[in-house]
Amino acid sequence: MRAAPAPDEIRTRNLAVLLRHVHLSGPVSRAELAERMSLNRSTILALTTDLAAAGLVSEELPRQTGRAGRPSLVVRPESERVFVLALDVGADRLAVARVGLGGVILDQRETPRDSAAFDPDEVVESLAVLAETMIGAAGPDSVCVGVGLAFCGMVRQGDGVVRYGPNIGWVDVPVGAKLSERLGVRVVVGNNANLGALAERERGVGAGVSDLIYLHGEVGIGGGVIMGGELLGGEGGYGGEVGHMIVNPGGRACRCGSRGCLEAEAGELALIAVTGRADLTGRAAVEAIVDAAARGDATARDALHQVGDWLGFGVANLVNIFNPTMVVFGGVLREIYLASAAQVRSRLAVNGLLAVRERVRLRTSALADDAPLIGAAELAFGDVLTDPLQTLARAYGR
């Protein structure tokens, strides 16, 4: 039988829950926090006083409410003072953001990358320089409480090793350890689509949705699957590699070594190949093809129909297997889906089981290309949202 939690354990847990409410919801009144947490107002006062003394939150009078009586103070996150660094290694770009408590992006920079040149040490150095520049630009009283990295490949959950990144040629690269050593702080690493799924559920179009599939398109296609409010990681944390689900046996060659994978038939490279637009790459190519189709270009229109049909096969498979409430299209898949929604929905209607397709909602990402970056920030906030005071003390070196 487990012993009753000690008072310090209860206090730490309550501080964490309160801070998470403020972090995810923004400014919240003490009265609302008391209602959400089922605690009395004196306990909420003690908790907010501790968090304010640590510099994690501040309190202020609300704007006019029109109600009689003494107003309840509003608790808001100290976004400028407490921040994390979020890093994103995509197939064609590196991005870094300084994100304040509450999810506010305070600074953001990115640099395009030649997809044929992704030397791990060069990437680590480029990210470190960007990160150090951002920390240097932060206010003198501010503190970094974590660093999170989103990566476009298979990431081992335990230690942040990239086991396989087929679109950039990485195998068993300890990118988390390399960056941690270079920056002098612990760097937590996650798959970009998994983190995009978490970001959309916490702060995007899937807010409050417990069963959600997020599909992220760059050069490849990644997926994050959330069921019952929990991310499905699988043994080792490699779950969600839906881009390598076979939808067309014997079809187009995929960089993973197989043929007919979803990303090989419905991704950016397939769209470019079908239209013959070798003059462009990445998002620019996708946007040019979508624009051409909108202006009546038959080749571009037919290409989007073909790619949309294969995307629909993938969506139908996923809907049949997982029965999600929502499927979210992010990255360049956002533009591809918007331009081929009729084909995707038609294929889902033919191949999706009625009982699971009739209520599923297909949506585009509210966070666009920033979803993995915002997810990386949420990953980095994990420690401070679990043990606020101790994490802050460590960050200040106390």
N, C-alpha and C positions, 0 to 999 in steps of 0.2 A: 504494500500500500504506500502510495507516494505521500510524503509528509506535506503538510500545509505550507504554502510559500511564506518565506520570511517577509517582514514588513519592507525591508529594502528592496526585495525582489518585486513586491507589489508596486512600490513607488516607481521603480525603474520601468516596469511594464506600463504603468499609467502615464508616465512622462512620454514614453515612446508612442503610445496610442494617441495622446493629445497632439503631439508634434506631427504625427502622420496626418491627422485631420486637418491641421493648419497647412501642412505642406501640400496636400492634394486639393483642398477646397479653397485655399486662400483665406483672407480675413474672416474670422468666425467669432461671434460673440461668446462671452463666458456662459451665458444662459443656454445657448445652443449646444455648446460643448458639454455642459452638465447633462442636457437631455440625451445627446448622442451616446455619452459614456455611462449613463445611469449612475452618476455620482452627484453628491450634494455640492452646493456652490462654494462652501468653505474649502472642500478638497480641491476643486477646480482652481480656486484662488491660490492655494498653496503650490499647485503644480505650475501654474502660469508664472508665479513669482520666481520659482526656481529656474524655469526656462528663460525668463527675462533677465535674471541676474547673470546667466551664462552667456547672454547675447544671442540666443537662438530665436527669440520672439520679442515683440514689443507690444504694448497695449495703448489704446487711445480711445477717446470718446467717439461714439458713433455719430454719423451725420444725423440730422433731425429725423426723428422717427414719427413724430406726431402723437406719440403715446404719453399718457400721464405717468408720473413716477420716475424713480431714479433709473437712468439707462444702464444697460449692461455694457461693460467695456468690451471693445473688439480686440481680439488677439490676431496679430499678423506676423508672418514669417519675416525674419531679418535677411531678406534676399541679397542685399548688397554686402552684408558682412560675412555670411556663411555660404560657401559655394563649393561646387565640385567641378572637376574637369571631365568633359565627355569627349571621347575620341572615336572616330569612325574610319576604318580602313575599308573602302569600297573597291570595286574592281577598276574604277577609273578616277578615283579621287581620294584624298585624305582630308578629313575635316576635324576641327577641334572647336569646342565651345566651352565657355565658362558659364555655368548654370547656377543661379542662386537658389537657395532654399525656397520652396514654393514653385519650382519649375520655371523660373524666369530666365530666359537666355540673355545674359548680360553682354556677351561678346562672342563672336563667331567668325571663324576664318577657315578657308579651305584652299587646297591646291590641287589642280588636276594632275593625274599621273598617266604616263604611258603604260598601257596595260601589258606591254611586253617587258617592262623593266621594273620588277618588284623585288629587289634585293632586300631581305629582311633587315639587315643592319642599316641600310639607307632609310628604310621606312621608319624604323625605331628612332633614328637620329632626326629625321624630319618632324615626326610627331613630338619628340622631346623639345626641339627648338620652338615649335609653335606653342607647346604647353608652357614652357618657361617664359615666353613672351607674354602670355596671358596672365600668368601669376604675377609677373613683374608689373603689369598694368593695373592690377587690382589695388584697392585702397589699402593704406597702411594698417588699418584695424581689421581687415578682412582675413579670413582663414579658409584654407582648402581642407575639406574633411573627407575627400575621396577622389579617386580617379577610376573611370570606367571606360572600357574599350569595346566597341562593336566591330566584329570581324566577319567578312564575307566568306565563311567556310565552316568546317566542322571543328568545334572547340571542345576540348576535354574539360568537363565541368570542375574537376578537382583542382587543377593547377593552371588553367588558362593556356595550355599548349594547343596550338593549331595543329590538329592531326592531319587535316587535308583541306587545302584551298585550291580546287582544280582550276579556277579561272585566273589565279595569279601564280600558280606553280609552287605553293608552299606545302611541305610535308614535315610533320613533327617539329614545328618551330615554336620554341618557348617564348612567345612574344610577350606574355605577361611578365615573366621573370626578367627579360631583357629591358623592358620599359621600367619596371620597378627599380632595377639596379641603376638605370640611367637617371631617373627622376628622384630617387631616394625615398619614394613612397610606394605603398602597395597598390598595384593596378589589378583590378578585377576585369575579366574578359568574358564576353558572351557572343553567341552567334547573332549576326545583325538582324535576321528575320525574327528570331525569338524575342530580341529586345524591342523590335518594332511592334510586335504583337502586344507586349506589355505596355508600351507607350500608348498605343491606340486604345487599350482597355482603360488605362489610368487617365489619359488626358485627351484622347481623340474621339473619333466617331463611335468607338465601341465602349465608351464610358458606361460602366455599370453592367455590361454584358458578360455573363459568366461562361458562355460557350462561343468561342470566336476563332476563326482561322484568318491569319494575316499572310498575304502573299506579297513578297517583295521582289521587284524586278530590277536588276542592273544588267550586267552581261549575262548573268545566270538568273535563276529564280529560286528564292529561298522561302521557307514557310515557318510560321510559328503557330502552334496549336494550343489553345487554352480551353480546357474542359473543367467545368465545375469551379471556375475561378483559378485553376492551377495550370501552370505551363507544363505541357507534357515534354519531359526531357529524355526519358528512356535511360537504359543502362549506359552510363558514361556521359549522358547529356547530349547525344547526337540525334535525338528525335527531331522530326519536322523537316527532313531533307526531301520535301515534296518535289523539288525541281528535278529529282532523279527518279521519279515515278515514270515507268514506261507507259506512254499513251499511244505510241505508234511503233510496234515491233518491227525492227529492220529499217526504221526511218533514218532521219538525219543523225550524223555522228555527233556525239556529245563529248565535251572535254574530259568527262569522267571515264571515258573508254567504252561506254555503252552506246546504244543507238536508240533513237526514238524517245528520249527522255522529254519530260514536259518542257524543260528550259531549252532543249534543242529544237522543239517544234513551235513553241509559243513565246520564246524570249526575244530579246532585242536582236540577237545575231540572226535568228530565223527571219525576222521581219526585214532586216537589211538585205539578207541573201535573196529573198523572194523578189524584192523590188530592184535588186541590182545597184543599190545606193552605196557603193564602196567608197564614194568620195567623202562620206560622213561617218562618224562613229558616235556611240553613246547616246545620251539624251538628245543631242542636236539632230542625230539621224532619225530617231523616233518622232520628234516634233516635226521635222521636215516632211516625213511620210504621212503623218496624220494631217498636216496642213494641206499637202498635195491631194489627199483623198477628199478632204472637205471642199476643195476647189474643182473636183470632178475628174482627177487623174485616175483612169481605169486600173492601171497597174498597182498604184498605191491602194486603191479601194479593194481590189481582189486580194492583195497581200494581207490586208487587215482582216478580211473575211476568213481567209485560210488560217491565219494565226489565231483569230478569235475562236474558230471552231475547235482547234486543238486545246486552247485555254479552257473552253467549255467542257471538253472531255475530262480535263484535270479537275475542274471544279465539281463536276458531277461525281467523280470518284470520291473526292474528299467529303462532299455532302453526304453521300451514301454511307461512308465509313463512320464519320464523326457526328452527323446530325447537329451541325452548329446553328446557332441563332443568326450568325452573321459571317459573311466572308468579306474581307477588306483587301482592296488592291492598292499596293503602295509602290514607291519608286517609279520606274518607267512603266510598270504595269498599270499604273493609274491612267496614263494617257492611252495605252493600248486598249484597256477595258472600255474607257469612255468612247473610243472610236469603233469598238467592235462589240458593244453590249448586246446587240440583237443576236449575234451569232452565239455568244456565251450563253445567253438566256435560252435560246432555242435548243442548244445542245443539252443544257441542264434539264429542259422540259422533256426531252426525248430519253435521256439516259439517267436522270435522277429519279429515284423512287418517290412516288407521290407523297407518302407519309413524311418524308424528310425534306422534300423540296418545297412543299406548299407554304411553309412559314419562314424559310431562310431569306435573309435580306442580303443583297449584294451591294456593297458600298465602296466608295473610294476613300483613301486615307485623308483624314483631316490635317495630318501633320506633314504630308507630302514627303520630300526627300529627307526631312529631319527626323522621321520616326525612329530609325536606329540610334541616332545621336541622342535623342531625348530618352530613349530606353537605356542607353549607356549611362546617362546621368542618374536615372532612377536606380540603376544597379550600384552606382558609386555612393548614393545616399543611403544605402542599406545599413551601414554601421551606425550612422548618426540617428537613423529612425528606429534602431533596435535598442541602443543604449546612448541616449543623447549626451548626458553629462560626461561620461567617461570618454566617449569618442572625441568630444570637443577638447577635453583636457589633454588627450594624447596629441591632437592636432596642434595645440599650443605648446606642446612639450612640457607639460606640467607633471 
